[in-house]
Amino acid sequence: MISPFVIKLGIALFLGMLIGIDRQLKHKPVGMKTNMVISVASCLITMVSIESVSRFSIPGHTNMDPMRLAAQIISGVGFLGAGVILRKNNDEISGLTTASMVWSASALGIATGAGYYLQAFVAVIFIIFSVNLFPVIIKWIGPRSLKQRYLEVRIICHESQDPNQIFKRLKELNIQIDRVKVKDVEGSSSQMELKLLTYEKVQVTDLYASLKSVEHVTFVEVESR
């Protein structure tokens, strides 16, 4: 007969693996191994915390909280999650979803260690759906603004280029300009950094080709967010 603690650790391992597979399929920094380790370790700490009450406490003399150790997991894993949150040069913050998935892996381990198997399985289904399925559905049935995305564009052009020609081309493509930064570069050229708001149907390659065809434009770089 398989020991109950082995079953708990096995379930925690499986749930952590599901979270890790989701992250790894998206090529995120925290994959299967990390999430499985977090989930199993959280499960182990929770089991130790609960079992310690009956093993070491003396009735009428010792007052022990069975979830004291488990409560420390949440704050401890928070430091690990913070390590995957990045702030880029354009002030964009990334990694929040991955950090939340790391935190949820510890929660699944705690629930499994405490014996709440059904709740843990339902939770992991809801978590995976909330990351992969629900955003697609809401974007499909929701307002049109949910289908918008940001593009980062860097353009280098000769000083004789009229910037209004670039803005006119963007207007023809029905692209909204959110931010503009212009500066001089080496030689007789200038550089424009644009943050554009557009719809998903606009292809990055089409935008690149359209801007590249503008007279006196020598360099175009387009990055999708």
N, CA, C and O of each residue as an XYZ file, in Angstrom:
900
protein
N       0.843     -1.205      0.000
C       0.000      0.000      0.000
C       0.874      1.251      0.000
O       1.833      1.358      0.765
N       0.528      2.187     -0.867
C       1.327      3.416     -0.985
C       1.037      4.333      0.195
O      -0.120      4.546      0.559
N       2.080      4.865      0.782
C       1.945      5.754      1.929
C       1.223      7.041      1.525
O       1.420      7.526      0.411
N       0.385      7.606      2.411
C      -0.349      8.847      2.093
C       0.572     10.013      1.735
O       0.241     10.824      0.870
N       1.731     10.097      2.402
C       2.612     11.233      2.113
C       3.220     11.118      0.709
O       3.505     12.130      0.068
N       3.420      9.867      0.230
C       3.925      9.681     -1.133
C       2.867     10.099     -2.150
O       3.189     10.700     -3.175
N       1.604      9.780     -1.866
C       0.501     10.184     -2.756
C       0.415     11.705     -2.828
O       0.255     12.281     -3.904
N       0.525     12.342     -1.669
C       0.450     13.810     -1.640
C       1.586     14.441     -2.442
O       1.363     15.357     -3.233
N       2.799     13.946     -2.232
C       3.942     14.489     -2.973
C       3.805     14.221     -4.471
O       4.182     15.058     -5.292
N       3.264     13.053     -4.825
C       3.069     12.731     -6.238
C       2.045     13.639     -6.897
O       2.239     14.082     -8.029
N       0.952     13.916     -6.189
C      -0.078     14.818     -6.731
C       0.486     16.224     -6.864
O       0.242     16.899     -7.865
N       1.240     16.671     -5.861
C       1.856     18.003     -5.923
C       2.819     18.095     -7.104
O       2.875     19.111     -7.797
N       3.571     17.027     -7.321
C       4.495     16.983     -8.453
C       3.736     17.104     -9.776
O       4.153     17.842    -10.669
N       2.640     16.388     -9.897
C       1.846     16.403    -11.127
C       1.234     17.775    -11.376
O       1.261     18.266    -12.504
N       0.682     18.402    -10.335
C       0.069     19.723    -10.491
C       1.119     20.778    -10.845
O       0.885     21.644    -11.687
N       2.279     20.691    -10.189
C       3.360     21.612    -10.529
C       3.841     21.422    -11.950
O       4.218     22.380    -12.625
N       3.825     20.165    -12.407
C       4.236     19.876    -13.784
C       3.278     20.522    -14.785
O       3.713     21.042    -15.813
N       1.973     20.491    -14.488
C       0.990     21.110    -15.387
C       1.246     22.611    -15.527
O       1.200     23.163    -16.627
N       1.515     23.260    -14.391
C       1.835     24.691    -14.437
C       3.114     24.921    -15.217
O       3.196     25.851    -16.020
N       4.110     24.084    -14.989
C       5.396     24.242    -15.665
C       5.317     24.012    -17.159
O       5.978     24.710    -17.929
N       4.516     23.041    -17.582
C       4.350     22.790    -19.016
C       3.759     24.003    -19.710
O       4.184     24.376    -20.803
N       2.769     24.619    -19.062
C       2.155     25.820    -19.642
C       3.181     26.923    -19.839
O       3.194     27.572    -20.885
N       4.040     27.147    -18.853
C       5.066     28.186    -18.950
C       6.126     27.818    -19.984
O       6.607     28.678    -20.722
N       6.486     26.539    -20.035
C       7.550     26.118    -20.943
C       7.102     26.177    -22.394
O       7.902     26.490    -23.276
N       5.838     25.882    -22.653
C       5.311     25.980    -24.013
C       5.365     27.410    -24.529
O       5.440     27.640    -25.736
N       5.327     28.369    -23.611
C       5.396     29.782    -23.981
C       6.824     30.319    -23.877
O       7.058     31.519    -24.025
N       7.778     29.411    -23.620
C       9.198     29.780    -23.542
C       9.457     30.829    -22.465
O      10.230     31.764    -22.671
N       8.808     30.667    -21.321
C       8.995     31.567    -20.193
C      10.160     31.071    -19.337
O      10.518     29.896    -19.413
N      10.758     31.951    -18.522
C      11.971     31.576    -17.783
C      11.754     30.529    -16.700
O      12.700     29.824    -16.346
N      10.559     30.402    -16.167
C      10.285     29.425    -15.111
C       9.477     28.283    -15.710
O       8.287     28.435    -15.986
N      10.129     27.135    -15.911
C       9.485     26.022    -16.592
C       9.082     24.894    -15.669
O       8.777     25.109    -14.496
N       9.085     23.679    -16.214
C       8.598     22.507    -15.487
C       9.387     22.235    -14.213
O       8.797     22.046    -13.149
N      10.702     22.211    -14.308
C      11.521     21.822    -13.165
C      11.284     22.736    -11.966
O      11.104     22.272    -10.841
N      11.288     24.035    -12.226
C      11.122     24.993    -11.130
C       9.763     24.855    -10.471
O       9.669     24.815     -9.245
N       8.709     24.783    -11.272
C       7.359     24.694    -10.711
C       7.130     23.383     -9.970
O       6.440     23.361     -8.951
N       7.703     22.287    -10.472
C       7.557     21.011     -9.777
C       8.278     21.039     -8.431
O       7.753     20.548     -7.431
N       9.463     21.605     -8.406
C      10.219     21.694     -7.155
C       9.471     22.549     -6.138
O       9.387     22.187     -4.964
N       8.925     23.687     -6.586
C       8.187     24.583     -5.684
C       6.962     23.882     -5.116
O       6.694     23.955     -3.917
N       6.221     23.204     -5.986
C       4.994     22.539     -5.552
C       5.283     21.408     -4.574
O       4.608     21.289     -3.551
N       6.280     20.576     -4.875
C       6.622     19.448     -3.998
C       7.159     19.951     -2.659
O       6.789     19.433     -1.606
N       8.030     20.958     -2.699
C       8.600     21.497     -1.463
C       7.517     22.130     -0.591
O       7.527     21.975      0.631
N       6.589     22.841     -1.221
C       5.487     23.454     -0.465
C       4.615     22.386      0.171
O       4.156     22.532      1.304
N       4.392     21.305     -0.576
C       3.606     20.184     -0.051
C       4.309     19.550      1.154
O       3.672     19.256      2.165
N       5.610     19.344      1.041
C       6.378     18.739      2.120
C       6.340     19.607      3.376
O       6.114     19.102      4.476
N       6.561     20.906      3.212
C       6.557     21.817      4.364
C       5.194     21.823      5.033
O       5.102     21.847      6.261
N       4.127     21.801      4.227
C       2.778     21.789      4.786
C       2.528     20.517      5.580
O       1.961     20.566      6.672
N       2.952     19.365      5.031
C       2.767     18.103      5.754
C       3.547     18.095      7.065
O       3.037     17.646      8.091
N       4.772     18.586      7.030
C       5.590     18.646      8.242
C       4.934     19.547      9.277
O       4.911     19.227     10.465
N       4.401     20.676      8.820
C       3.770     21.632      9.722
C       2.553     21.023     10.409
O       2.357     21.205     11.611
N       1.730     20.294      9.640
C       0.520     19.685     10.196
C       0.861     18.522     11.120
O       0.304     18.407     12.212
N       1.786     17.650     10.678
C       2.133     16.477     11.468
C       2.865     16.841     12.760
O       2.790     16.116     13.753
N       3.564     17.955     12.735
C       4.329     18.357     13.923
C       3.414     18.688     15.099
O       3.807     18.538     16.256
N       2.211     19.131     14.807
C       1.279     19.487     15.883
C       0.942     18.277     16.740
O       1.015     18.330     17.968
N       0.568     17.172     16.068
C       0.200     15.976     16.823
C       1.411     15.248     17.393
O       1.292     14.518     18.377
N       2.562     15.443     16.786
C       3.754     14.696     17.227
C       4.489     15.361     18.386
O       4.989     14.685     19.285
N       4.550     16.695     18.358
C       5.387     17.385     19.336
C       4.618     18.197     20.375
O       5.187     18.585     21.395
N       3.341     18.456     20.133
C       2.608     19.258     21.105
C       2.145     18.395     22.278
O       1.882     17.202     22.121
N       2.053     19.004     23.433
C       1.581     18.324     24.643
C       0.203     18.864     24.982
O       0.071     20.051     25.278
N      -0.825     18.030     24.948
C      -2.188     18.497     25.228
C      -2.279     19.257     26.547
O      -1.840     18.779     27.593
N      -2.856     20.441     26.472
C      -3.022     21.255     27.665
C      -1.832     22.111     28.004
O      -1.919     22.979     28.873
N      -0.699     21.879     27.324
C       0.508     22.654     27.633
C       1.074     23.389     26.408
O       1.575     24.506     26.533
N       0.995     22.771     25.242
C       1.605     23.352     24.040
C       0.510     23.789     23.057
O      -0.364     23.008     22.684
N       0.587     25.037     22.658
C      -0.367     25.582     21.683
C       0.365     25.797     20.363
O       1.154     26.733     20.237
N       0.105     24.924     19.367
C       0.810     24.991     18.083
C      -0.178     25.228     16.951
O      -1.277     24.673     16.938
N       0.235     26.066     15.999
C      -0.578     26.341     14.806
C      -0.171     25.355     13.717
O       0.988     25.369     13.301
N      -1.078     24.495     13.236
C      -0.695     23.481     12.237
C      -0.299     24.050     10.882
O       0.310     23.348     10.075
N      -0.632     25.298     10.621
C      -0.314     25.889      9.321
C       0.724     27.005      9.425
O       0.857     27.829      8.520
N       1.448     27.022     10.527
C       2.418     28.113     10.728
C       3.525     28.086      9.678
O       3.858     29.121      9.102
N       4.089     26.924      9.431
C       5.153     26.818      8.431
C       4.618     27.093      7.027
O       5.276     27.753      6.222
N       3.428     26.586      6.742
C       2.842     26.789      5.421
C       2.619     28.273      5.137
O       2.734     28.713      3.993
N       2.305     29.033      6.166
C       2.075     30.469      5.979
C       3.338     31.191      5.521
O       3.262     32.214      4.842
N       4.501     30.654      5.896
C       5.756     31.291      5.510
C       6.123     30.999      4.056
O       6.951     31.698      3.470
N       5.507     29.967      3.475
C       5.805     29.622      2.074
C       5.417     30.764      1.151
O       6.160     31.107      0.231
N       4.249     31.353      1.398
C       3.719     32.402      0.521
C       4.678     33.576      0.412
O       4.968     34.051     -0.686
N       5.177     34.047      1.571
C       6.107     35.182      1.535
C       7.464     34.762      0.974
O       8.125     35.547      0.294
N       7.878     33.536      1.254
C       9.169     33.075      0.751
C       9.193     32.934     -0.759
O      10.161     33.333     -1.406
N       8.135     32.369     -1.327
C       8.057     32.201     -2.778
C       7.926     33.553     -3.470
O       8.281     33.692     -4.640
N       7.418     34.543     -2.751
C       7.293     35.881     -3.336
C       8.632     36.427     -3.805
O       8.691     37.117     -4.823
N       9.711     36.131     -3.081
C      11.045     36.575     -3.489
C      11.471     35.885     -4.781
O      12.107     36.500     -5.638
N      11.119     34.606     -4.920
C      11.461     33.879     -6.138
C      10.695     34.434     -7.336
O      11.247     34.587     -8.426
N       9.414     34.732     -7.115
C       8.601     35.299     -8.193
C       9.093     36.667     -8.621
O       9.024     37.016     -9.800
N       9.594     37.448     -7.662
C      10.083     38.788     -8.001
C      11.278     38.728     -8.943
O      11.544     39.680     -9.678
N      11.997     37.613     -8.921
C      13.174     37.481     -9.777
C      12.861     37.370    -11.251
O      13.743     37.591    -12.080
N      11.624     37.031    -11.605
C      11.267     36.895    -13.016
C      10.519     38.114    -13.543
O      10.137     38.151    -14.713
N      10.307     39.117    -12.679
C       9.654     40.349    -13.112
C      10.717     41.312    -13.615
O      11.632     41.674    -12.876
N      10.600     41.722    -14.855
C      11.601     42.569    -15.488
C      10.988     43.896    -15.908
O       9.828     43.962    -16.314
N      11.783     44.945    -15.802
C      11.376     46.254    -16.301
C      12.318     46.629    -17.429
O      13.529     46.730    -17.236
N      11.749     46.835    -18.613
C      12.561     47.101    -19.788
C      12.824     48.584    -19.946
O      12.291     49.412    -19.208
N      13.658     48.900    -20.924
C      14.060     50.289    -21.136
C      12.879     51.199    -21.456
O      12.907     52.389    -21.139
N      11.840     50.646    -22.083
C      10.679     51.457    -22.452
C       9.628     51.472    -21.346
O       8.459     51.770    -21.591
N      10.059     51.146    -20.123
C       9.194     51.151    -18.936
C       8.126     50.063    -18.968
O       7.217     50.074    -18.137
N       8.215     49.136    -19.899
C       7.268     48.027    -19.935
C       7.693     46.971    -18.921
O       8.872     46.633    -18.814
N       6.721     46.462    -18.187
C       6.987     45.447    -17.170
C       6.523     44.100    -17.696
O       5.392     43.971    -18.164
N       7.379     43.108    -17.624
C       7.042     41.766    -18.079
C       7.352     40.760    -16.984
O       8.114     41.045    -16.061
N       6.755     39.582    -17.094
C       7.009     38.516    -16.138
C       6.011     38.416    -15.008
O       6.150     37.550    -14.144
N       4.996     39.285    -14.989
C       4.030     39.257    -13.897
C       3.218     37.960    -13.895
O       2.946     37.391    -12.838
N       2.836     37.500    -15.086
C       2.064     36.254    -15.166
C       2.895     35.068    -14.711
O       2.405     34.207    -13.981
N       4.155     35.020    -15.140
C       5.035     33.931    -14.711
C       5.229     33.950    -13.197
O       5.225     32.898    -12.558
N       5.399     35.140    -12.623
C       5.554     35.260    -11.169
C       4.305     34.768    -10.445
O       4.405     34.112     -9.408
N       3.142     35.081    -10.983
C       1.901     34.624    -10.359
C       1.747     33.107    -10.479
O       1.180     32.467     -9.593
N       2.254     32.533    -11.577
C       2.195     31.081    -11.741
C       3.119     30.378    -10.739
O       2.792     29.307    -10.229
N       4.274     30.992    -10.464
C       5.176     30.452     -9.452
C       4.488     30.456     -8.090
O       4.545     29.480     -7.342
N       3.842     31.568     -7.789
C       3.126     31.695     -6.519
C       1.988     30.680     -6.426
O       1.754     30.101     -5.365
N       1.278     30.466     -7.544
C       0.167     29.516     -7.544
C       0.661     28.080     -7.387
O      -0.036     27.250     -6.804
N       1.859     27.778     -7.900
C       2.430     26.434     -7.727
C       2.636     26.133     -6.245
O       2.418     25.006     -5.802
N       3.054     27.133     -5.483
C       3.218     26.927     -4.042
C       1.869     26.736     -3.368
O       1.745     25.938     -2.439
N       0.851     27.470     -3.833
C      -0.492     27.317     -3.265
C      -1.048     25.919     -3.521
O      -1.709     25.339     -2.660
N      -0.776     25.381     -4.715
C      -1.219     24.021     -5.028
C      -0.530     22.998     -4.132
O      -1.142     22.024     -3.694
N       0.757     23.237     -3.868
C       1.490     22.346     -2.971
C       0.942     22.387     -1.556
O       0.841     21.354     -0.893
N       0.586     23.589     -1.089
C       0.025     23.725      0.257
C      -1.314     22.995      0.351
O      -1.567     22.260      1.306
N      -2.168     23.208     -0.653
C      -3.478     22.566     -0.649
C      -3.352     21.043     -0.669
O      -4.080     20.341      0.032
N      -2.417     20.544     -1.483
C      -2.213     19.092     -1.559
C      -1.660     18.546     -0.243
O      -2.094     17.499      0.239
N      -0.708     19.261      0.324
C      -0.132     18.820      1.593
C      -1.149     18.784      2.720
O      -1.051     17.955      3.625
N      -2.122     19.680      2.667
C      -3.171     19.711      3.689
C      -4.276     18.709      3.410
O      -5.186     18.551      4.223
N      -4.210     18.019      2.254
C      -5.189     16.989      1.946
C      -6.367     17.438      1.112
O      -7.330     16.688      0.953
N      -6.312     18.662      0.568
C      -7.421     19.181     -0.250
C      -7.150     18.874     -1.729
O      -6.831     19.766     -2.515
N      -7.284     17.604     -2.083
C      -6.937     17.169     -3.433
C      -7.883     17.730     -4.490
O      -7.437     18.273     -5.501
N      -9.177     17.600     -4.257
C     -10.162     18.063     -5.235
C     -10.019     19.556     -5.479
O     -10.042     20.019     -6.619
N      -9.871     20.302     -4.389
C      -9.712     21.754     -4.528
C      -8.462     22.101     -5.330
O      -8.474     23.040     -6.125
N      -7.386     21.349     -5.124
C      -6.134     21.605     -5.851
C      -6.295     21.319     -7.340
O      -5.803     22.077     -8.175
N      -6.983     20.227     -7.675
C      -7.184     19.885     -9.081
C      -8.083     20.906     -9.779
O      -7.813     21.309    -10.910
N      -9.139     21.316     -9.107
C     -10.032     22.334     -9.685
C      -9.284     23.647     -9.865
O      -9.449     24.338    -10.871
N      -8.457     23.984     -8.874
C      -7.702     25.243     -8.937
C      -6.731     25.257    -10.114
O      -6.618     26.267    -10.809
N      -6.019     24.134    -10.346
C      -5.038     24.113    -11.437
C      -5.742     24.208    -12.791
O      -5.200     24.797    -13.726
N      -6.934     23.640    -12.906
C      -7.702     23.769    -14.150
C      -8.104     25.225    -14.368
O      -7.971     25.756    -15.471
N      -8.593     25.860    -13.315
C      -8.999     27.263    -13.419
C      -7.805     28.164    -13.743
O      -7.927     29.108    -14.523
N      -6.650     27.866    -13.138
C      -5.454     28.686    -13.370
C      -5.019     28.597    -14.831
O      -4.750     29.615    -15.468
N      -4.951     27.371    -15.358
C      -4.527     27.184    -16.748
C      -5.535     27.807    -17.715
O      -5.149     28.415    -18.713
N      -6.820     27.654    -17.417
C      -7.854     28.271    -18.258
C      -7.761     29.795    -18.217
O      -7.945     30.464    -19.233
N      -7.473     30.339    -17.027
C      -7.424     31.790    -16.884
C      -6.266     32.407    -17.664
O      -6.324     33.574    -18.053
N      -5.218     31.622    -17.892
C      -4.051     32.117    -18.618
C      -4.181     31.894    -20.122
O      -3.706     32.708    -20.914
N      -4.817     30.804    -20.514
C      -4.836     30.417    -21.925
C      -6.181     30.581    -22.619
O      -6.226     31.054    -23.755
N      -7.277     30.204    -21.967
C      -8.573     30.160    -22.637
C      -9.405     31.417    -22.442
O      -9.894     31.996    -23.412
N      -9.568     31.837    -21.207
C     -10.457     32.964    -20.917
C     -10.040     34.262    -21.611
O     -10.910     34.963    -22.128
N      -8.742     34.616    -21.647
C      -8.369     35.855    -22.359
C      -8.756     35.835    -23.838
O      -9.142     36.862    -24.397
N      -8.650     34.657    -24.472
C      -9.023     34.544    -25.886
C     -10.521     34.751    -26.069
O     -10.950     35.433    -27.000
N     -11.323     34.156    -25.170
C     -12.779     34.293    -25.257
C     -13.200     35.745    -25.029
O     -14.009     36.292    -25.779
N     -12.639     36.362    -23.983
C     -12.997     37.746    -23.667
C     -12.584     38.680    -24.805
O     -13.313     39.611    -25.146
N     -11.414     38.424    -25.388
C     -10.961     39.252    -26.502
C     -11.868     39.092    -27.716
O     -12.067     40.034    -28.483
N     -12.418     37.886    -27.884
C     -13.279     37.591    -29.032
C     -14.656     38.221    -28.892
O     -15.184     38.771    -29.858
N     -15.251     38.149    -27.688
C     -16.615     38.659    -27.485
C     -16.635     40.052    -26.875
O     -17.690     40.684    -26.819
N     -15.491     40.538    -26.421
C     -15.431     41.814    -25.739
C     -15.347     42.996    -26.687
O     -15.455     42.829    -27.901
N     -15.154     44.195    -26.139
C     -15.052     45.402    -26.965
C     -13.854     45.369    -27.901
O     -12.886     44.646    -27.667
N     -13.932     46.155    -28.952
C     -12.905     46.148    -29.991
C     -11.544     46.601    -29.457
O     -10.501     46.210    -29.981
N     -11.566     47.418    -28.422
C     -10.308     47.931    -27.865
C      -9.442     46.812    -27.279
O      -8.228     46.975    -27.163
N     -10.050     45.677    -26.910
C      -9.274     44.562    -26.374
C      -8.404     43.905    -27.435
O      -7.466     43.175    -27.114
N      -8.720     44.166    -28.703
C      -7.952     43.572    -29.802
C      -6.770     44.444    -30.205
O      -6.056     44.122    -31.155
N      -6.561     45.538    -29.492
C      -5.449     46.428    -29.806
C      -4.155     45.933    -29.168
O      -4.171     45.210    -28.171
N      -3.054     46.332    -29.752
C      -1.738     45.985    -29.220
C      -0.779     47.125    -29.503
O      -1.041     47.979    -30.351
N       0.335     47.128    -28.784
C       1.346     48.166    -28.964
C       2.488     47.647    -29.835
O       2.871     46.479    -29.771
N       3.015     48.557    -30.650
C       4.190     48.277    -31.462
C       5.245     49.331    -31.173
O       4.944     50.521    -31.080
N       6.477     48.884    -31.034
C       7.604     49.802    -30.859
C       8.330     49.914    -32.200
O       8.739     48.908    -32.781
N       8.486     51.154    -32.685
C       9.083     51.374    -33.995
C      10.246     52.351    -33.868
O      10.135     53.389    -33.216
N      11.360     52.002    -34.499
C      12.527     52.899    -34.558
C      12.856     53.163    -36.023
O      13.048     52.234    -36.808
N      12.916     54.432    -36.374
C      13.146     54.830    -37.762
C      14.328     55.790    -37.824
O      14.408     56.739    -37.044
N      15.245     55.535    -38.757
C      16.345     56.461    -39.027
C      16.178     56.981    -40.443
O      16.036     56.211    -41.392
N      16.198     58.289    -40.566
C      15.989     58.889    -41.884
C      16.916     60.076    -42.075
O      17.453     60.626    -41.114
N      17.094     60.460    -43.325
C      17.936     61.605    -43.668
C      17.266     62.881    -43.179
O      16.040     62.966    -43.110
N      18.090     63.876    -42.838
C      17.554     65.116    -42.268
C      16.598     65.843    -43.211
O      15.791     66.662    -42.770
N      16.686     65.549    -44.495
C      15.789     66.188    -45.455
C      14.389     65.576    -45.424
O      13.474     66.099    -46.059
N      14.216     64.476    -44.695
C      12.913     63.812    -44.612
C      11.957     64.629    -43.742
O      12.306     65.052    -42.640
N      10.772     64.836    -44.249
C       9.732     65.528    -43.498
C       9.018     64.501    -42.612
O       8.406     63.574    -43.141
N       9.075     64.637    -41.276
C       8.423     63.663    -40.387
C       6.929     63.515    -40.663
O       6.351     62.458    -40.411
N       6.311     64.562    -41.175
C       4.880     64.489    -41.447
C       4.544     63.415    -42.478
O       3.431     62.890    -42.491
N       5.505     63.088    -43.342
C       5.265     62.037    -44.326
C       5.122     60.672    -43.645
O       4.333     59.826    -44.067
N       5.901     60.486    -42.589
C       5.808     59.236    -41.832
C       4.483     59.176    -41.084
O       3.813     58.143    -41.068
N       4.111     60.294    -40.463
C       2.840     60.328    -39.740
C       1.660     60.124    -40.690
O       0.672     59.481    -40.337
N       1.774     60.673    -41.886
C       0.718     60.504    -42.879
C       0.580     59.045    -43.282
O      -0.532     58.544    -43.448
N       1.724     58.355    -43.443
C       1.694     56.947    -43.822
C       1.041     56.103    -42.715
O       0.290     55.169    -42.997
N       1.337     56.444    -41.463
C       0.732     55.720    -40.345
C      -0.772     55.957    -40.275
O      -1.536     55.054    -39.931
N      -1.186     57.162    -40.600
C      -2.616     57.475    -40.609
C      -3.339     56.689    -41.691
O      -4.472     56.251    -41.495
N      -2.682     56.511    -42.836
C      -3.275     55.725    -43.914
C      -3.498     54.281    -43.504
O      -4.426     53.627    -43.977
N      -2.631     53.785    -42.611
C      -2.751     52.412    -42.124
C      -3.666     52.307    -40.909
O      -3.806     51.233    -40.323
N      -4.289     53.420    -40.531
C      -5.203     53.459    -39.380
C      -4.488     53.062    -38.089
O      -5.008     52.294    -37.280
N      -3.285     53.606    -37.919
C      -2.482     53.322    -36.736
C      -2.386     54.582    -35.886
O      -2.070     55.662    -36.384
N      -2.659     54.426    -34.616
C      -2.638     55.554    -33.687
C      -1.259     55.706    -33.054
O      -0.651     54.721    -32.636
N      -0.771     56.930    -32.986
C       0.537     57.212    -32.390
C       0.346     57.553    -30.920
O      -0.356     58.505    -30.581
N       0.975     56.769    -30.051
C       0.833     56.981    -28.615
C       1.963     57.832    -28.042
O       1.745     58.619    -27.122
N       3.178     57.672    -28.590
C       4.326     58.409    -28.073
C       5.347     58.603    -29.171
O       5.550     57.713    -29.996
N       5.997     59.764    -29.191
C       7.004     60.071    -30.205
C       8.256     60.617    -29.517
O       8.172     61.457    -28.621
N       9.419     60.124    -29.954
C      10.699     60.632    -29.467
C      11.620     60.803    -30.666
O      11.837     59.858    -31.425
N      12.162     62.002    -30.841
C      13.024     62.311    -31.984
C      14.371     62.813    -31.475
O      14.432     63.637    -30.563
N      15.462     62.303    -32.079
C      16.790     62.768    -31.700
C      17.731     62.656    -32.888
O      17.484     61.897    -33.825
N      18.821     63.429    -32.836
C      19.834     63.390    -33.886
C      20.776     62.221    -33.650
O      21.066     61.854    -32.511
N      21.244     61.649    -34.739
C      22.243     60.587    -34.675
C      23.441     61.010    -35.503
O      23.468     62.120    -36.034
N      24.430     60.140    -35.619
C      25.660     60.489    -36.326
C      25.368     60.861    -37.779
O      24.469     60.312    -38.417
N      26.153     61.806    -38.274
C      25.975     62.243    -39.658
C      24.831     63.229    -39.773
O      24.593     64.029    -38.868
N      24.143     63.169    -40.861
C      23.030     64.100    -41.122
C      21.699     63.363    -41.065
O      20.820     63.587    -41.896
N      21.557     62.486    -40.083
C      20.336     61.698    -39.956
C      19.670     61.959    -38.614
O      20.300     62.461    -37.683
N      18.427     61.624    -38.526
C      17.676     61.737    -37.284
C      16.978     60.411    -36.999
O      16.700     59.631    -37.910
N      16.705     60.175    -35.734
C      16.072     58.916    -35.330
C      14.750     59.212    -34.638
O      14.661     60.091    -33.781
N      13.732     58.466    -35.026
C      12.412     58.587    -34.421
C      12.075     57.270    -33.718
O      12.212     56.188    -34.288
N      11.636     57.392    -32.481
C      11.168     56.235    -31.729
C       9.686     56.425    -31.461
O       9.284     57.386    -30.806
N       8.877     55.509    -31.969
C       7.430     55.637    -31.903
C       6.831     54.475    -31.124
O       7.268     53.332    -31.249
N       5.830     54.788    -30.327
C       5.016     53.756    -29.692
C       3.637     53.852    -30.329
O       2.935     54.852    -30.175
N       3.263     52.803    -31.043
C       2.042     52.818    -31.839
C       0.993     51.895    -31.241
O       1.308     50.854    -30.665
N      -0.256     52.299    -31.390
C      -1.387     51.484    -30.954
C      -2.166     51.061    -32.189
O      -2.675     51.893    -32.940
N      -2.247     49.748    -32.384
C      -2.887     49.252    -33.587
C      -3.685     47.993    -33.276
O      -3.651     47.490    -32.153
N      -4.390     47.496    -34.259
C      -5.173     46.279    -34.090
C      -4.367     45.072    -34.543
O      -3.429     45.198    -35.331
N      -4.742     43.903    -34.039
C      -3.972     42.695    -34.306
C      -3.924     42.326    -35.784
O      -2.996     41.650    -36.228
N      -4.929     42.772    -36.551
C      -4.969     42.410    -37.963
C      -3.857     43.088    -38.761
O      -3.522     42.640    -39.857
N      -3.288     44.155    -38.224
C      -2.180     44.838    -38.899
C      -0.916     43.999    -38.724
O      -0.477     43.757    -37.600
N      -0.342     43.564    -39.824
C       0.848     42.723    -39.778
C       2.113     43.565    -39.609
O       2.254     44.629    -40.211
N       3.024     43.069    -38.782
C       4.283     43.779    -38.540
C       5.074     43.917    -39.836
O       5.684     44.958    -40.079
N       5.069     42.887    -40.664
C       5.818     42.925    -41.923
C       5.243     43.964    -42.888
O       5.988     44.627    -43.609
N       3.908     44.102    -42.897
C       3.285     45.109    -43.765
C       3.649     46.512    -43.310
O       3.925     47.385    -44.133
N       3.648     46.731    -41.984
C       4.024     48.038    -41.455
C       5.479     48.351    -41.772
O       5.815     49.474    -42.148
N       6.337     47.351    -41.618
C       7.759     47.543    -41.922
C       7.958     47.930    -43.386
O       8.681     48.879    -43.689
N       7.319     47.199    -44.286
C       7.480     47.470    -45.717
C       6.939     48.846    -46.081
O       7.516     49.544    -46.915
N       5.826     49.237    -45.453
C       5.222     50.534    -45.758
C       6.122     51.681    -45.310
O       6.298     52.655    -46.043
N       6.687     51.573    -44.122
C       7.567     52.637    -43.625
C       8.896     52.663    -44.373
O       9.475     53.725    -44.599
N       9.367     51.486    -44.750
C      10.640     51.407    -45.468
C      10.542     52.055    -46.845
O      11.546     52.517    -47.387
N       9.332     52.090    -47.414
C       9.149     52.656    -48.753
C       9.072     54.177    -48.749
O       9.089     54.802    -49.809
N       8.987     54.784    -47.548
C       8.943     56.246    -47.470
C      10.298     56.811    -47.886
O      11.341     56.305    -47.474
N      10.276     57.836    -48.684
C      11.506     58.428    -49.221
C      12.415     58.931    -48.109
O      11.948     59.528    -47.139
N      13.717     58.689    -48.251
C      14.776     59.117    -47.340
C      14.812     58.333    -46.023
O      15.600     58.663    -45.137
N      13.993     57.324    -45.885
C      14.060     56.463    -44.703
C      15.115     55.391    -44.956
O      15.011     54.628    -45.916
N      16.133     55.332    -44.092
C      17.253     54.408    -44.302
C      17.219     53.185    -43.393
O      17.865     52.177    -43.680
N      16.470     53.271    -42.301
C      16.437     52.148    -41.357
C      15.078     52.102    -40.664
O      14.552     53.133    -40.244
N      14.508     50.883    -40.546
C      13.232     50.691    -39.865
C      13.335     49.441    -38.990
O      13.784     48.389    -39.445
N      12.922     49.566    -37.756
C      12.861     48.437    -36.829
C      11.503     48.445    -36.147
O      11.110     49.446    -35.547
N      10.781     47.323    -36.239
C       9.448     47.196    -35.662
C       9.445     46.029    -34.682
O       9.871     44.924    -35.019
N       8.967     46.279    -33.482
C       8.883     45.231    -32.456
C       7.475     45.158    -31.917
O       6.898     46.177    -31.535
N       6.921     43.972    -31.883
C       5.557     43.758    -31.395
C       5.587     43.504    -29.897
O       6.477     42.825    -29.385
N       4.595     44.063    -29.200
C       4.479     43.870    -27.741
C       3.331     42.939    -27.425
O       3.072     42.653    -26.256
